[in-house]
Amino acid sequence: MLRVMTWISLRLGRGPARLVLLGICAYFLACAPRARRASADYLGRVLGRRPAWRERFAHIHAFASTVHDRVFLLNDRAELFDLSSRGVEHIEAALARGRGALLLGAHFGSFEVLRAAGRLRGGLAMSLLMYPDNARKINSALHAINPAAQQDIIALGHADSMLRVGNALDAGGVVGILADRSLHEQAVARLPFLGADAQWPLGPLRIAALMQRPVLFMAGIYRGGNRYEVVFEPLADFSGLGRAARSAAVDEALRLYVQRLEQHCRDAPFNWFNFFDFWGAPGAAAARSH
């Protein structure tokens, strides 16, 4: 399906291809009951009321749009998009120290547009740290979109994973990780999010604390049509942090991360793409994180 959509998009253009998306979104709204229920649950929490059908459709359509736009971004067609940015001074200040930065994102908006913004701002080197199963899936999807596209994806769990992360940061680049899902074996904390507790992985921030690097919140927010807003916000700076202070600093940074994500969900509610029971019993999110 990705290859078909890629062919349609690159031959006919973004506008005609987006018409095909409408049919795809209608199909999933009608035929994916579990995702539909999870979407309605999330939208009810973030909107403070029962979502209308058009809002449920808009949620799926926003997700489909960001996936579809990867076809163009991975084929060097960033000129098709209206990209704005906010908080660039924060990442520039962090990178000016020459030790890189860790970027914490979520399944919110588009990570690919962040890469595009980095290329447009002088070729900023950006790696993505992922769980092994997700890394294999994303590599397969990227190859279907553009076999020539090269992306630096670091899979967790390998002997050299942290070495590669350290090398990328030491070279003055940034390493991004999506920090709103956890796995069974991960240490987690339960923090309130949109009115109820949910579990959040501690691993990404522990990596940053261990490596003593600055951490920023990142998001590539889809604003509709061809518009995206790239956002960077400071979360923590673990530079020079002693071992005794790490635990409290990680806890505070995670609290701030969850708070920032909630603020952005309220500002752009159709951008959060977790289509499962995020507030289920502990372990439920982990079981469906792949």
Secondary structure, 3 states (H helix, E strand, C coil): CHHHHHHHHHHHCHHHHHHHHHHHHHHHHHHCHHHHHHHHHHHHHHHCCCCCHHHHHHHHHHHHHHHHHHHHHCCCCHHHCEEEEECHHHHHHHHCCCCCEEEEECCEECHHHHHHHHHHCCCCCEEEEECHHHHHHHHHHHHHHCCCCCCCEEECCCCCHHHHHHHHHHCCCEEEEECCCCCCCCCEEEEEECCEEEEEECHHHHHHHHHCCEEEEEEEEECCCCEEEEEEEEEEECCCCCHHHHHHHHHHHHHHHHHHHHHHHHHCHHHECCCCCCCCCCCHHHHCCC
